[in-house]
Amino acid sequence: MKKLALLGVVFLCPFAAHATDMLRGSQMAAPAPAPIPAPVFETPVAAPQQNPIKAQNWTGAYAGLSAGYASGLLEGDYLSMKPKGAMGGAQVGYNYQDGSLVYGVELDVGYLSAKATDTSSSTTGTGTSATTTTLTSEAKLGLATSLRGRVGYAAEDTLVYVTLGAAAAQVKASTITTVDTTSGDNTSVSKTMFGWTLGAGVEYAMLQKMTVKLEYLYHDFGKVSISDNDAKLTASVGRIGVNYRF
């Protein structure tokens, strides 16, 4: 019995050794598991910053042209005329900005092609003794200028302002008195009248160096004596202008 057991051990040993070698070979031949890659965190790239819009700076000198419409009133005891017409001119000025407030001074020179003619008549007496007196009046406005201060509020590209200063204008006025068909007094006056002006406007910066404005001015030139009649002259001007800033 012991011999049979010994023979079995001797017979099975080679097979056991071969199986062990095969098992070791299979374990050695098996590929190693692939390593798990470490997570990669990408650093976010900041978006390029856009250049901020440059705030408008109103400080500096400027010059420009303007055009518009003028309407005047020459009124006295027996005289009332409303000269009207187009106007055109030029202006120069300087602004200084402090925060949102803008202070400035402006000088303008223009031509007011405003004129008016008025005819009035009165009759005295009756029948063949009636007499008709006719008064023909004419008024013209010519060169005009003003020197004004300006104070405004700036909101980015827009400037809203008020303006006040001194003004002068060339005035020509005449009266012709006719009694029936006979000419009587013929009075004319041509002079430069001085007064004051007050107004307001809004100005918009279209480009860095170019602005456009809309402006209203009221002028009071005082009184002028025509044929012993004191007549007061006032005028309103509405205009649009373009300025170039240096």
C-alpha positions as CSV (number, residue, x, y, z in Angstrom):
1,M,0.0,0.0,0.0
2,K,2.8,2.4,0.8
3,K,4.4,1.5,-2.4
4,L,1.2,2.5,-4.4
5,A,1.0,5.8,-2.6
6,L,4.6,6.6,-3.3
7,L,4.2,5.7,-7.0
8,G,1.2,8.0,-7.2
9,V,3.2,10.9,-5.7
10,V,6.0,10.3,-8.1
11,F,3.6,10.1,-11.1
12,L,1.7,13.2,-10.2
13,C,4.7,15.5,-9.3
14,P,5.6,16.4,-12.9
15,F,2.1,17.3,-13.7
16,A,1.8,19.5,-10.6
17,A,5.0,21.2,-11.3
18,H,3.9,21.8,-15.0
19,A,0.6,23.3,-13.8
20,T,2.4,25.5,-11.4
21,D,4.6,26.8,-14.1
22,M,1.6,27.4,-16.4
23,L,-0.1,29.4,-13.7
24,R,2.9,31.5,-13.1
25,G,3.4,32.1,-16.8
26,S,-0.2,33.2,-17.2
27,Q,0.1,35.6,-14.3
28,M,3.3,37.0,-15.7
29,A,1.9,37.3,-19.3
30,A,-1.2,39.2,-18.2
31,P,-0.8,42.9,-19.0
32,A,-0.8,45.3,-16.2
33,P,-3.9,47.5,-15.9
34,A,-3.5,50.9,-17.6
35,P,-2.9,53.8,-15.1
36,I,-5.7,56.2,-14.6
37,P,-4.7,59.6,-15.9
38,A,-4.7,62.4,-13.4
39,P,-7.4,65.0,-14.1
40,V,-6.1,68.1,-16.0
41,F,-7.6,71.4,-14.9
42,E,-7.3,74.1,-17.6
43,T,-6.7,77.7,-16.4
44,P,-9.5,79.9,-17.8
45,V,-8.3,82.5,-20.2
46,A,-9.7,85.9,-19.5
47,A,-11.5,87.6,-22.3
48,P,-9.7,90.6,-23.8
49,Q,-10.8,93.8,-22.3
50,Q,-12.4,96.3,-24.6
51,N,-11.1,99.8,-24.4
52,P,-13.6,101.9,-22.5
53,I,-15.4,104.7,-24.3
54,K,-13.4,107.9,-23.7
55,A,-15.5,110.5,-21.9
56,Q,-16.0,113.7,-23.8
57,N,-13.9,116.6,-22.6
58,W,-15.3,120.0,-23.5
59,T,-12.3,122.0,-22.4
60,G,-10.6,124.0,-25.3
61,A,-11.0,126.5,-28.0
62,Y,-13.4,126.2,-30.9
63,A,-14.6,128.0,-34.1
64,G,-17.5,127.5,-36.4
65,L,-20.3,128.7,-38.6
66,S,-24.0,129.1,-38.0
67,A,-27.2,129.9,-39.9
68,G,-30.8,130.5,-38.9
69,Y,-33.7,132.9,-38.9
70,A,-34.2,136.3,-37.2
71,S,-37.4,138.0,-36.2
72,G,-37.4,141.6,-34.9
73,L,-39.8,144.1,-33.5
74,L,-39.4,147.9,-33.9
75,E,-42.3,149.5,-32.0
76,G,-43.0,153.0,-30.9
77,D,-45.9,155.5,-30.4
78,Y,-47.0,155.4,-34.0
79,L,-44.6,152.9,-35.4
80,S,-44.8,149.1,-35.4
81,M,-42.7,146.9,-37.7
82,K,-41.5,143.3,-37.6
83,P,-38.4,142.9,-39.7
84,K,-37.8,139.2,-40.5
85,G,-35.3,137.3,-42.6
86,A,-32.5,134.7,-42.7
87,M,-29.2,135.1,-40.9
88,G,-25.7,133.6,-41.1
89,G,-22.4,134.1,-39.2
90,A,-19.4,132.7,-37.5
91,Q,-18.4,132.2,-33.9
92,V,-15.3,131.5,-31.8
93,G,-15.1,130.6,-28.2
94,Y,-13.4,128.7,-25.3
95,N,-14.8,126.2,-22.8
96,Y,-13.5,125.0,-19.5
97,Q,-14.9,121.8,-18.0
98,D,-15.0,121.2,-14.2
99,G,-16.7,117.9,-13.5
100,S,-20.1,118.0,-15.2
101,L,-20.2,121.8,-15.4
102,V,-18.8,123.6,-18.4
103,Y,-18.0,127.4,-18.4
104,G,-17.2,129.3,-21.5
105,V,-17.2,132.5,-23.4
106,E,-18.2,133.0,-27.0
107,L,-18.0,135.8,-29.6
108,D,-20.2,135.7,-32.7
109,V,-20.5,138.0,-35.7
110,G,-23.3,137.6,-38.2
111,Y,-25.5,139.3,-40.8
112,L,-29.3,139.6,-40.2
113,S,-31.1,140.1,-43.5
114,A,-34.3,141.1,-41.7
115,K,-36.4,143.9,-43.1
116,A,-40.0,145.2,-43.0
117,T,-42.1,147.9,-44.5
118,D,-45.3,149.3,-43.0
119,T,-47.8,151.8,-44.4
120,S,-50.5,153.6,-42.4
121,S,-52.8,156.4,-43.3
122,S,-55.3,158.7,-41.7
123,T,-57.9,161.2,-43.1
124,T,-58.9,164.4,-41.5
125,G,-61.8,166.6,-42.7
126,T,-64.7,165.8,-45.0
127,G,-65.6,166.4,-48.6
128,T,-63.3,168.5,-50.7
129,S,-61.5,169.6,-47.6
130,A,-60.5,166.1,-46.6
131,T,-56.8,165.5,-46.2
132,T,-55.1,162.1,-46.2
133,T,-51.8,161.7,-44.5
134,T,-49.8,158.5,-45.3
135,L,-46.8,157.3,-43.2
136,T,-44.5,154.8,-44.9
137,S,-41.9,153.2,-42.6
138,E,-39.1,150.9,-43.3
139,A,-36.6,149.0,-41.1
140,K,-33.6,146.9,-41.8
141,L,-31.3,144.9,-39.6
142,G,-27.7,144.3,-40.8
143,L,-24.5,143.3,-39.0
144,A,-24.9,142.0,-35.5
145,T,-22.5,140.7,-32.9
146,S,-22.5,139.5,-29.3
147,L,-20.0,138.6,-26.6
148,R,-21.5,136.1,-24.2
149,G,-20.7,133.9,-21.2
150,R,-21.9,130.3,-21.2
151,V,-22.7,127.9,-18.3
152,G,-23.7,124.4,-19.1
153,Y,-24.2,120.8,-17.9
154,A,-22.3,118.1,-19.8
155,A,-23.7,114.5,-20.0
156,E,-21.3,112.5,-22.0
157,D,-21.6,113.8,-25.6
158,T,-24.3,116.4,-24.9
159,L,-24.0,119.8,-23.5
160,V,-27.0,121.9,-22.4
161,Y,-26.3,125.5,-21.6
162,V,-27.6,129.0,-20.9
163,T,-25.9,132.1,-22.2
164,L,-25.9,135.8,-21.3
165,G,-24.0,138.8,-22.6
166,A,-23.8,142.1,-24.5
167,A,-25.1,142.6,-28.1
168,A,-24.9,145.1,-30.9
169,A,-26.7,145.5,-34.2
170,Q,-26.7,147.8,-37.2
171,V,-30.2,149.3,-37.8
172,K,-31.6,151.4,-40.6
173,A,-35.0,152.9,-40.3
174,S,-36.9,155.6,-42.3
175,T,-40.3,157.2,-42.4
176,I,-41.9,159.2,-45.2
177,T,-44.9,161.3,-44.6
178,T,-47.2,162.1,-47.6
179,V,-50.1,164.5,-47.4
180,D,-52.4,163.6,-50.2
181,T,-50.0,163.4,-53.1
182,T,-47.4,165.8,-51.7
183,S,-44.4,164.4,-49.9
184,G,-43.8,165.8,-46.5
185,D,-41.3,164.9,-43.9
186,N,-38.7,162.3,-44.8
187,T,-36.7,161.0,-41.8
188,S,-34.1,158.3,-41.8
189,V,-31.6,157.0,-39.3
190,S,-28.8,154.5,-39.5
191,K,-26.9,153.6,-36.4
192,T,-25.4,150.8,-34.4
193,M,-27.5,149.9,-31.4
194,F,-26.2,148.3,-28.2
195,G,-28.0,146.1,-25.7
196,W,-28.0,142.7,-24.1
197,T,-28.8,139.2,-25.1
198,L,-30.1,136.1,-23.3
199,G,-30.5,132.5,-24.6
200,A,-30.1,128.8,-24.3
201,G,-28.9,125.9,-26.4
202,V,-27.9,122.3,-26.7
203,E,-24.7,121.1,-28.3
204,Y,-23.8,117.5,-29.3
205,A,-20.4,116.1,-30.1
206,M,-20.7,114.1,-33.3
207,L,-17.0,113.4,-33.5
208,Q,-14.0,114.0,-31.2
209,K,-13.3,117.3,-32.8
210,M,-16.7,118.3,-34.3
211,T,-19.9,119.4,-32.6
212,V,-23.3,120.6,-33.8
213,K,-25.6,123.0,-31.8
214,L,-29.1,124.3,-31.7
215,E,-29.4,127.8,-30.1
216,Y,-32.0,130.5,-29.4
217,L,-31.1,134.1,-28.5
218,Y,-33.3,137.0,-27.5
219,H,-31.8,140.5,-28.1
220,D,-32.9,143.8,-26.6
221,F,-31.2,146.8,-28.3
222,G,-33.0,149.6,-26.5
223,K,-34.6,152.5,-28.2
224,V,-34.0,154.5,-31.4
225,S,-35.4,158.0,-32.2
226,I,-37.1,158.2,-35.6
227,S,-38.9,161.4,-36.5
228,D,-39.4,162.4,-32.9
229,N,-40.7,158.9,-32.1
230,D,-38.8,156.6,-29.7
231,A,-39.1,153.1,-31.0
232,K,-37.8,150.0,-29.1
233,L,-36.0,147.3,-31.0
234,T,-35.9,143.7,-30.0
235,A,-35.0,140.5,-32.0
236,S,-35.2,136.8,-31.6
237,V,-32.7,134.5,-33.4
238,G,-32.9,130.8,-33.8
239,R,-30.0,129.1,-35.4
240,I,-28.1,125.9,-35.9
241,G,-24.3,125.8,-35.9
242,V,-21.3,123.6,-36.4
243,N,-18.1,124.0,-34.4
244,Y,-14.6,122.5,-34.8
245,R,-12.6,122.1,-31.6
246,F,-8.9,122.7,-31.5
